Amino acid sequence: MKTQSAPSRSGETDEPRGGDLEIARKVLETEADALRALGSTLGDTFLHALDILAGVQGRVVVSGMGKSGHIGRKIAASLASTGTPAFFVHPGEASHGDLGMITADDAVLAMSNSGETNELADLVAHCKRFSIPLIGMSSRSDSALSRAATAALVLPHAPEACPMGLAPTTSTTLMLGLGDALAVALLERKGFSPADFHIFHPGGKLGRKLLKVSDLMHSGDDLPSVTGDMKMSEVILVITAKRFGCAAVVDGAGRLNGVITDGDLRRHMGEDILDQIAGDVMTGTAKTLGPDALASEAVALMNASSITNLFIVEDSRPVGILHVHDCLRAGVA
C-alpha cells in the first residue's frame, strides 16, 4: 500500500527554502548599500539641520504621512529620549487644528519620500507664515518640500527592496537611519550623559543598568562608622549592630582613613583584640566610589576586588555604604 509523507508542522513540504533566504539577503544588501550611500552624502546641509535642531528653544515637531509618518514617530521618540524635546503631529490632524501645537519657538522636521505629499502642504505653509525653521527630508532636491525647507535633507537615489519597486522599504530605512544620525549627533553635541539618559529611561532593564550608587546606598544612621581611637570592644558592637560586616574608620574631620572588616577581625584575633583600638586593626586602604557612579560600575568593582561592600565617599568622607545584595535586588548585575 502506498503511503504519503506527512507535511511539516508548518503545513509546508520539505522543499528547499534557499530561494526565500536569497530574497531576504537581497533585501538587506539593498538597504545596506543605500545606507552606505547616504553616509557618503552627508555634508553642510546635514550640519545646517543639526544647528537648527540644537538651537531650538521649544520643541522639534516631526510629521509625515503613511510609512513616513510611522518612521517619524520613532524619530520623535528617539529625539525626546536623548535630550531634545520632540513630538509627532499627523499632517492630516495638523490641517484640522493641530497646527496650534506648533509655536514660533519650535522647529519642524517634515518627511516625504516624494516630497510632494499633499497632506503636508498646510504644515509647510504654516512654517512659512510664522518663520518656523523647516527641515525637509525627501528623495528629491527639486521637490516642493525641499524647495520650501530651511534645510533640505535629500536621500540618495536607491531602489526599493520590494521587487515591484513600490512598497516603501529602502526609502523608509534611509529616513530612519538619517533620523538616528540626527538624534545621536545632537546627543553628542549636547554632552548627554548616562545620568541624563537614566532620567528619561527609569523603567525596565535599561533603567536598572543606569541606576546610580546614590539610588541604592545606605546612609545616615545605617552607615557603620567608627573613629581610629575607638576600642575594638565598641567597634565590634557597631559592626554587629549595623549588620554589614564592616565599619569605616574616620579621623576627627570625618575623612575615611581605612576600614575594618570581618577578615581584619579574624587576622587580629587574640586574647587582647578587645583592648586594641580601631586604628591598629583597620586596613588602611579601601575600595570606594562616589555617589554619582553607576551601580553597574560598583558591581564590577566589587567582583574584581572579591568584596561585598563599598563605602561611598564624597570629599574623602563616607556618605554611604553599598552591599552587593542591594545591587542584585535592584536587578543590577
C-alpha positions as CSV (number, residue, x, y, z in Angstrom):
1,M,0.0,0.0,0.0
2,K,1.4,3.4,-1.0
3,T,1.9,5.8,1.9
4,Q,2.0,9.6,1.8
5,S,4.6,11.5,3.7
6,A,3.3,13.8,6.4
7,P,3.7,17.6,5.9
8,S,5.9,19.6,8.2
9,R,4.4,21.2,11.3
10,S,4.2,24.5,9.3
11,G,1.9,22.8,6.8
12,E,4.5,23.0,4.0
13,T,6.5,20.3,2.3
14,D,10.2,19.9,2.8
15,E,11.2,21.7,-0.4
16,P,14.5,23.7,-0.3
17,R,14.0,27.2,1.1
18,G,17.1,28.7,-0.5
19,G,15.1,31.0,-2.7
20,D,13.4,32.6,0.3
21,L,16.7,33.2,2.0
22,E,18.2,34.6,-1.1
23,I,15.3,37.1,-1.3
24,A,15.8,38.1,2.3
25,R,19.5,38.6,1.9
26,K,19.0,40.7,-1.2
27,V,16.6,43.0,0.7
28,L,19.2,43.5,3.4
29,E,22.0,44.1,0.9
30,T,19.9,46.6,-1.0
31,E,19.1,48.6,2.2
32,A,22.7,48.3,3.5
33,D,24.1,49.7,0.2
34,A,21.6,52.6,0.4
35,L,22.7,53.4,3.9
36,R,26.3,53.4,2.9
37,A,25.5,55.8,0.0
38,L,23.6,58.0,2.4
39,G,26.6,58.2,4.7
40,S,28.8,59.4,1.9
41,T,26.4,62.3,1.0
42,L,26.3,63.9,4.5
43,G,27.8,67.4,4.5
44,D,26.9,71.0,5.1
45,T,23.2,70.5,4.8
46,F,23.2,67.9,7.5
47,L,25.2,70.3,9.7
48,H,22.8,73.1,9.0
49,A,19.9,70.8,10.0
50,L,21.8,69.9,13.1
51,D,22.4,73.5,14.0
52,I,18.7,74.2,13.7
53,L,17.7,71.3,16.0
54,A,20.4,72.2,18.5
55,G,19.2,75.8,18.7
56,V,15.5,75.1,19.1
57,Q,14.1,77.0,22.1
58,G,10.9,75.0,22.0
59,R,10.4,71.5,20.6
60,V,11.1,69.6,17.5
61,V,7.8,68.7,15.7
62,V,8.1,65.7,13.4
63,S,5.5,65.0,10.7
64,G,4.9,62.6,7.8
65,M,2.2,60.7,6.1
66,G,1.8,56.9,5.7
67,K,5.0,54.9,6.2
68,S,7.0,58.2,6.5
69,G,4.8,59.0,9.5
70,H,5.5,55.7,11.2
71,I,9.2,56.4,10.8
72,G,8.6,60.0,12.0
73,R,7.0,58.7,15.3
74,K,10.1,56.7,16.0
75,I,12.5,59.6,15.2
76,A,10.4,61.9,17.5
77,A,10.7,59.3,20.3
78,S,14.5,59.0,19.8
79,L,15.0,62.7,19.9
80,A,12.8,63.1,23.1
81,S,14.6,60.2,24.9
82,T,18.1,61.7,24.1
83,G,17.5,65.2,25.4
84,T,15.8,67.0,22.5
85,P,12.1,67.6,23.4
86,A,10.1,66.4,20.4
87,F,6.7,65.0,19.4
88,F,4.8,63.8,16.3
89,V,2.0,65.6,14.6
90,H,-0.1,63.9,12.0
91,P,-0.3,66.1,8.9
92,G,-4.0,65.4,8.4
93,E,-4.7,66.4,12.0
94,A,-2.5,69.4,11.6
95,S,-4.9,70.8,9.0
96,H,-7.8,70.4,11.4
97,G,-6.5,72.3,14.4
98,D,-3.2,70.6,15.5
99,L,-1.2,73.4,13.8
100,G,-1.9,75.2,17.1
101,M,0.5,72.8,18.7
102,I,3.4,74.3,16.8
103,T,4.9,77.6,18.1
104,A,7.4,80.1,16.7
105,D,10.0,78.7,19.1
106,D,9.7,75.2,17.5
107,A,11.3,73.6,14.5
108,V,9.6,71.2,12.1
109,L,11.0,68.0,10.6
110,A,8.7,67.0,7.7
111,M,9.3,63.7,5.9
112,S,8.1,62.6,2.5
113,N,9.9,60.3,0.1
114,S,8.5,62.1,-3.0
115,G,8.5,65.5,-1.3
116,E,5.1,66.1,-2.9
117,T,2.8,64.8,-0.2
118,N,-0.4,66.9,-0.4
119,E,-1.2,66.4,3.3
120,L,2.0,68.3,4.3
121,A,1.0,71.5,2.4
122,D,-0.8,73.2,5.2
123,L,2.1,72.4,7.6
124,V,4.7,73.8,5.2
125,A,2.6,77.0,4.7
126,H,2.3,77.4,8.5
127,C,6.0,77.2,8.9
128,K,6.5,79.8,6.2
129,R,3.8,82.1,7.6
130,F,5.4,82.2,11.1
131,S,9.0,81.8,10.2
132,I,9.3,78.4,11.8
133,P,12.5,76.6,10.7
134,L,11.6,73.7,8.5
135,I,13.8,70.7,7.8
136,G,12.6,68.6,4.9
137,M,13.6,65.0,4.3
138,S,12.8,63.6,0.9
139,S,14.5,61.8,-2.1
140,R,14.3,64.8,-4.5
141,S,16.2,68.1,-4.2
142,D,13.7,69.7,-6.6
143,S,10.5,68.6,-4.7
144,A,8.1,71.1,-3.2
145,L,9.2,70.1,0.3
146,S,12.9,70.5,-0.5
147,R,12.3,73.9,-2.1
148,A,10.3,75.1,0.9
149,A,12.7,73.8,3.5
150,T,15.2,75.8,5.5
151,A,17.4,72.8,5.3
152,A,16.7,70.1,2.8
153,L,18.0,66.6,3.6
154,V,18.0,64.7,0.4
155,L,18.1,60.9,0.4
156,P,20.3,59.3,-2.3
157,H,18.6,57.6,-5.2
158,A,18.2,53.9,-4.3
159,P,15.8,51.2,-5.4
160,E,13.2,50.0,-3.1
161,A,13.9,46.4,-1.9
162,C,10.4,45.4,-3.0
163,P,10.6,43.5,-6.3
164,M,7.9,45.8,-7.8
165,G,9.8,48.9,-6.6
166,L,6.6,50.1,-4.9
167,A,6.5,49.2,-1.2
168,P,8.4,51.7,0.9
169,T,11.4,49.7,2.2
170,T,14.7,51.2,1.3
171,S,13.3,54.7,1.5
172,T,12.0,54.3,5.0
173,T,15.2,52.6,6.1
174,L,17.1,55.7,4.9
175,M,14.7,58.0,6.7
176,L,15.1,56.0,9.9
177,G,18.9,56.0,9.6
178,L,19.1,59.7,8.9
179,G,16.8,60.4,11.9
180,D,19.0,58.3,14.1
181,A,22.1,60.1,12.8
182,L,20.5,63.5,13.8
183,A,19.5,62.2,17.2
184,V,22.9,60.8,18.1
185,A,24.8,63.8,16.7
186,L,22.6,66.0,18.9
187,L,23.2,63.8,21.9
188,E,26.9,64.1,21.4
189,R,26.8,67.8,20.8
190,K,24.8,68.4,24.0
191,G,27.0,66.2,26.1
192,F,24.1,64.0,27.0
193,S,25.4,61.7,29.8
194,P,24.3,58.2,31.1
195,A,22.9,60.0,34.1
196,D,20.8,62.2,31.8
197,F,19.7,59.1,29.9
198,H,18.5,57.5,33.2
199,I,16.2,60.4,33.8
200,F,14.2,59.5,30.7
201,H,14.6,55.7,31.0
202,P,13.8,54.8,34.6
203,G,12.0,51.6,33.8
204,G,13.0,48.2,32.6
205,K,16.4,46.6,32.2
206,L,17.9,49.8,30.7
207,G,16.7,51.8,33.7
208,R,18.3,49.3,36.1
209,K,21.6,49.4,34.3
210,L,21.6,53.2,34.7
211,L,20.8,53.3,38.4
212,K,23.3,55.3,40.4
213,V,25.1,54.3,43.6
214,S,23.2,57.0,45.4
215,D,19.9,55.3,44.4
216,L,20.8,52.2,46.3
217,M,23.3,53.0,49.1
218,H,22.6,53.1,52.8
219,S,23.3,56.4,54.6
220,G,22.7,58.3,57.7
221,D,22.2,56.1,60.8
222,D,22.7,53.0,58.7
223,L,26.3,53.9,58.0
224,P,28.8,51.8,60.1
225,S,31.4,54.4,61.2
226,V,34.0,54.4,64.0
227,T,36.9,56.6,64.9
228,G,40.5,55.4,64.9
229,D,40.9,55.6,68.7
230,M,37.7,53.6,69.5
231,K,38.3,50.4,71.5
232,M,37.7,47.2,69.4
233,S,35.1,46.1,72.0
234,E,33.0,49.0,70.9
235,V,33.9,48.6,67.2
236,I,32.6,45.0,67.2
237,L,29.3,46.2,68.7
238,V,29.0,48.8,65.9
239,I,29.8,46.2,63.2
240,T,27.2,43.8,64.7
241,A,24.5,46.4,65.0
242,K,24.8,47.8,61.5
243,R,24.9,44.2,60.0
244,F,27.2,44.9,57.1
245,G,30.2,43.0,58.4
246,C,32.4,46.1,58.3
247,A,33.0,49.6,59.5
248,A,34.5,52.8,58.1
249,V,37.3,54.2,60.2
250,V,37.3,58.1,60.1
251,D,39.5,60.8,61.5
252,G,38.4,63.8,63.5
253,A,37.3,65.6,60.4
254,G,35.2,62.7,59.3
255,R,37.6,61.7,56.5
256,L,37.9,58.0,55.6
257,N,41.2,56.6,57.0
258,G,40.5,52.9,56.5
259,V,38.1,50.0,57.0
260,I,37.6,47.2,59.4
261,T,36.1,44.0,58.0
262,D,35.3,40.5,59.3
263,G,38.6,39.5,57.7
264,D,40.5,42.0,59.7
265,L,38.9,40.7,62.9
266,R,40.0,37.2,62.1
267,R,43.6,38.2,61.3
268,H,43.9,40.0,64.6
269,M,42.0,37.6,66.7
270,G,43.7,37.0,70.0
271,E,43.2,37.5,73.7
272,D,44.0,41.2,73.6
273,I,41.9,42.2,70.5
274,L,39.2,43.8,72.6
275,D,41.7,46.1,74.2
276,Q,43.2,47.3,70.9
277,I,41.9,50.3,69.0
278,A,40.4,50.6,65.5
279,G,43.5,52.3,64.1
280,D,45.6,49.2,65.0
281,V,43.3,46.7,63.3
282,M,42.0,48.5,60.3
283,T,43.1,48.1,56.7
284,G,44.4,51.4,55.6
285,T,43.2,51.3,52.0
286,A,39.6,50.9,50.9
287,K,37.8,50.5,47.6
288,T,35.4,53.4,47.2
289,L,33.2,55.1,44.7
290,G,31.4,58.4,44.5
291,P,27.6,58.7,44.8
292,D,27.1,59.5,41.2
293,A,28.8,56.4,39.9
294,L,26.7,53.8,38.2
295,A,25.5,50.8,40.3
296,S,26.8,48.6,37.5
297,E,30.3,50.1,38.0
298,A,30.0,49.3,41.7
299,V,29.2,45.6,40.9
300,A,32.1,45.4,38.6
301,L,34.5,46.8,41.2
302,M,33.2,44.5,43.9
303,N,33.5,41.5,41.7
304,A,37.0,42.4,40.6
305,S,38.1,43.0,44.2
306,S,36.3,40.0,45.7
307,I,34.5,42.2,48.2
308,T,30.8,42.5,49.1
309,N,30.7,46.1,50.4
310,L,31.8,49.5,49.1
311,F,32.0,52.7,51.0
312,I,30.6,55.7,49.1
313,V,32.7,58.8,49.7
314,E,32.3,62.5,48.9
315,D,35.2,64.9,49.6
316,S,37.0,61.9,51.2
317,R,34.2,61.5,53.7
318,P,32.0,58.4,53.8
319,V,28.4,59.2,53.0
320,G,27.0,55.8,52.4
321,I,27.7,52.1,52.1
322,L,26.6,49.7,49.3
323,H,26.3,46.0,49.6
324,V,26.4,43.7,46.5
325,H,23.0,42.3,47.6
326,D,21.5,45.8,47.2
327,C,22.5,45.8,43.5
328,L,21.3,42.3,42.9
329,R,17.9,43.0,44.5
330,A,17.6,46.0,42.1
331,G,18.4,43.8,39.1
332,V,21.9,45.3,38.5
333,A,24.3,42.6,37.5
